[in-house]
Every structure is written in structure tokens, then in C-alpha cells.
Amino acid sequence: MVLHVGAHKTATTHFQQALRRGRRGFERAGATLYTPLELRHGPKLPERLGISYKLRKLRDSWSPGLLSEMAEGRPRLVISEENVMGQMSGASGQHAASLYPEAEARVATLAMGVAPLPLTLFLTIREPASYLVSAYSQSLLGGFGKGFERFVARIPPHAVDWCDLVRRLLTVPRVGEVVVWRKEDYPEVAFQAADGLAGARIARPFWFSHKPLHEGLSAPAAAAALEAPVGKARATAAEAARKRFPISAGHPRLRPFDGELEALAAEYYAAQWQRLAAMPRVRLIRP
């Protein structure tokens, strides 16, 4: 059982599209692949595995046959679904003590559904300041959010602690290893990441040839989105503003943090990467 848990806003959607292009390669390598395209437009992952994230237990519908059905007779099951970890900052309006506060509980519930298989987790991380700005853009595109100050109060840069998240994931029973790469190294590490998921050298250049997906908002686009009320109207306004004010020389990228804080976040991130390299049962993918 191999589970790519995201994180959100780390080129995950682009990577998942690449994996789907290589589905035949996964199957030839003895792996069955699932991505959000299959898991959000048909039976959801909890339904397929007979688990309940909310109750943190198996459903009455659980049986060993559910896992066999998902695997389709192949020895390796690969799932790429960033929503497994839940929300990055917990409930709206509440301060998050940690990044993805429900991550280990939700992964532990999933582990119940695939018992007794061991789990290998794959995780992409990102520099905290740019990560939060990108997440804020996505919240506006989803019709949510108020000002950036309110958003970042829920999870400030120092709370984007990837080492803590990995440590918590490693406490989940039967998680043997967490494989980590940086969004900043993508797509240079894409081949290694895809091969790692498949357990074989199968990645091909054409898988990754498509343009980046889910471009963030420029500063004027974010300002225009905030003029619309929360809900569908804001989502529509944000998407229209993204097209009207694309990130360019004339429409600068949204940068609500000052240069000093950006520099501090970069130093913090570099230190985390070094700490991850020293953690047992953590494997880094580097260019």
C-alpha cells in the first residue's frame, strides 16, 4: 500500500495528471493507481475501503474483499489523494496548533481499512510563506476567505512545520517510511517520485509535459475577488479576476509578507529540510 498524501498546493494536481498519463506503466509494473479523478467522481475513498474518518473506525460495510476489489488483482495499490490528511488548518475561524491537525488520525483510520498491509507515505512540502499565500489564493477561488491577515492568523508561517507533520505520520501503526520531496525541486524530481510510487522505473517525459495547473492569483486579482461576497459569487469573481489579471510584469504576484519575513521563512524551511534528512524512516528525494 503506497499513499501519496499531497500536501495541497505543492504541484499535486499536475503530478496526479502525470500519473494518470502513466497508468498503463503502473499496471505493467503490478500496481493499481487511484487519483482524485476516480476517488471524487465515483465512490469516495472511505466508501471504497469501508472506513469512517469522522468516527475513526471501520464501517459495518467493511470486509477484506473491498481492498481486493480496489487492487484489481495486482500486488501494489497506489493512492494519490491529498484530502486524506484533511484540512491544512482545521476548522474555519480556529487557530491551528499544528499543520493538518487531523492528519495522523485520518491516516490511521485508512490504515485500519487496508490492514494488514504496511504503508509507505509520500509527501511533498513547500516553503512556508509561499505555501500560505498559495493556499490563500485557493481559498478565494473556492469562494472562502476574508483578508489575508485573518487567514494567516489561523496558521502563521512558524506553524508550517513539516517535521512535526512527518513525525506525527510516523506514529501511525504500520507506516514504515515517509518519502519526502520539495515542491521547489519539481519537476526535476518527478521521475524519481513516480518511480517510487510504482516501485519500478516506469516514468516517461511525456507524462509531465503539460502546463502548470491551478495558477495562483496576482495581487490585483486577489483584491478584486475580495470585493465579492463570500460564496459562489466570490468563487466566480476570483476566477474571472485570475483571467483578467494574470500574474505578469503588469500584474505582480500576491506577496502579502514583507521581505524580512520571507527570508526568515526560507531559513526556517532550509532548517526543516536538514532535520528531515536526519529523521529515522524518512527518505528524501533530491534532484
N, C-alpha and C positions, 0 to 999 in steps of 0.2 A: 504494500500500500504506500503510494507516494502522493503527498499532498502539497501542492503549491498554494500557500495561503495569501498571496499578494506580497506586499501590502497595497492598499489603494494608492493611486496617484504615483505609481512607480513604473510606468510604461507597461502595466499589467495587461491592459486591453490589447495593445499592439502585440505583446508576446503571445497572448492567447490566440489571436488571429493567426499568427505564425504557426503555432502548434496545430491548429486545425488544418492548415495547408499541408502539414506533415503527417496527417492522421494515418495514411497508408504505411508510412515508415514506422510509426508506433506499432501498428498491428503486425507488421512483419517482424518486429523485434519482440513480439509476445506481450504487448501492452495495450490495454484498452483505455482510451482517453476520454475524459469529460471536461468540458469548459462551460462557462455561463450560458453559452448559446443553447446547450442541451439542458442545463440544470435550472434555467429560469423560464423556459418556454414550454416546458413539459412538467412531469412530476419533479418537484423540488428535491434537493439532495436529502433533507431529513425524511421525506416520504419514501424515497428510494431505499434508504438504509434502515427505516423503521425506528427513528430516534426523535426525541423532542429536545431542542435546545432550551426551551423555556422551562420545562420540568427537569431537564438534565437527567433523563433516563430513557430506556428503551420504550417504544410504544408497544401496545398489545399486538400490533401488526408485525412486529419484528420476527424474523426467522432467518436461519443461516442461508436459506435459498435466495434471499434478497441480494446478498453480496455476490453469490454465484451468478445471479441474473445480471448484475452490473458488470461483472468481469467478462461475461460472454465467453467463458471457456479459456481465457488467457491467464497466465500466471502473475501478471503485473497489472495493477489497477492504478491509473494516474488521474488525479483530480486537480484541476486548477480553478479555484473559486475563492476570491478574496473576501466574500461575505461570510465565510466560515468563521472569521475572527470577530464578527460583529462590528459595531460602530467604533470608530477610532477614538472617540472621546466620551462614550456613554450617552446618557440621556441629555436631551437639549436643556440648556439652562443650568446644568450642574457642572461644577469643577471636576475635572478628571484627575484622579491621583496618579494614574498611570495610563500609558498608551494602550489602546484596545483592552479596556479593563475586563472584558468578558472572554478574552481570547483563550486562556488555558481551560476554562470551564467548558467552552463550546467545543474545543478540540478534544477534550476528554470525553465529552458526550459522543462525538463522532467516533472516537476510539472504541467505545462500547459497541457501536453498531458494526464495526469491522473486526471485532475480536474473533480469533486470537492473533490476527496479523500484526506484525511490527509496523511502525510508522516511521517514514522519513519525511521531514518537513522541508520545504523550500520557501525562502523568504527574500524579497527584495526590499532594500532600505533606501532612505533618501536623506539628504542634508536637511536638518530640521526647519530652517527658515523657508526655503523654497517649498518644502513639503507642506507647510501650513498655508502658505499663500496659494498653492495649487488646490489644496483641499477647500479653501475658502471660495475660490473660483467655482469649484464644483458644487458647493452648497448654493451659490447664487443661481447656477444653471439648473439646479434641482428645485428652484423656487423658494429656497430657505434663506436663513441668514439675516442678520441686521448689519451693523457696521463691523469692520474688521476688528476693532477693539473688543467688542462683545464676543466675537468668535474666538479670538486668541486668548481671552480670559479663561475660556473653558480648558484650553490645553496650550500653555505657553511653550516656547521653544525648549526650555530646560526639561519639560515633561516628555519630550520626544526622545525617550531613552530606549534605543533598540536593544541594548544589552539586557536591560530589565525584561523586555518582552521575550527575548530569546531564553533567558533564564527561566521565566515562568513556563514557557512552552516545553522546556526540557523536563519539567516536573510532571508532565502528563504521562501516565503509565504507557509503556511500550513505545514511546517516542525514543528512537535510538540516536538520531542525528538531526541537526538543523543545518541546512546548506544555505548560505547567505551570499548575495551579491549586491553591489551598489547600483542604483538607478543611473548614477553618473557614468558608470562603465558600460552601460547598454548603448548600442547593440554589440559592442566588442565581445562581451561575454555570452551573447545569446546562444551561440553554438554549444558552448560548454553546459549552459543551463538546460537547454533542450535535451542534449545527450544524457545529462544526469537524470532527468525525469524518466527518460526511456530506458535507462540502463544499458545503452548501446550507442555507438557512434552513427547517428542517422541524420543529423541536421544538414540542411542544404541551403545555399544562399537565397534561392527564390522565396523561401518561407518568409524572409524578413524584408522583402523588397518594397513593401507598401509604406505609404507615408505615415508619419506620426498621427495618432488619433487623439481626440479629446483635448485639443489645444486650449490652453487657459485663456483668461481674459486680460486684455490690456487695461491700463488704468482708466481711460475714458469709458471703456465698455463696462467695467465694474461700477463706475459712478452712474452710468445710465441704467443699469439693472436695479440699483438701489432706489431709483425713483419710482419703480413699480411696486405695488403691494405684494406682500408675501403670498405665495401660492402659484397657481398656474400662470397668472399674469406676470409674475416676476420671472418664471422659467422662460416664458415666451419672450419677454423683454431682454433677458440675458442672452438668449440665443441670437436674437436679432442684433443686439449690440456687438456680439462677437463677430458677426459677419460685417457689420458696418464699420467697426473699429478694430480690425485685426492687428495683432502685435506686429509692429513695423517701426521704422525710423520715425514716422509721424505719430504713431500711437504706441508709446512705451509700455513695456510690460509692467504689470502691477507690482510695485515694490513698497509696501507699507512699512517695512522695517528700515531703520537707518543703517548706514554703512558700518557703524561700530557693532551693532547687534548682529548684522550679517556675518561679520568677521568672527565674532565670538561663537556664533552657531557653527561656523565652518571648523573652528578649532575643537569645539565640543564633539562634532561629528568625527573628526580625524582621530580623536582620543577613543571614541567608541569603537571605531574600526580596529584599532590596536587591541583593545580589550577583547573584542570578539575573537581575534586571532589567537588569543591565549586561553579561551574557554574550552574545556573538555567537551567533546561530542559536537563541536561546531566546525564546519568546513567552509572556508571562504572560496568563492570563485573570483579569480582575478584575471585582468586582461593578459 
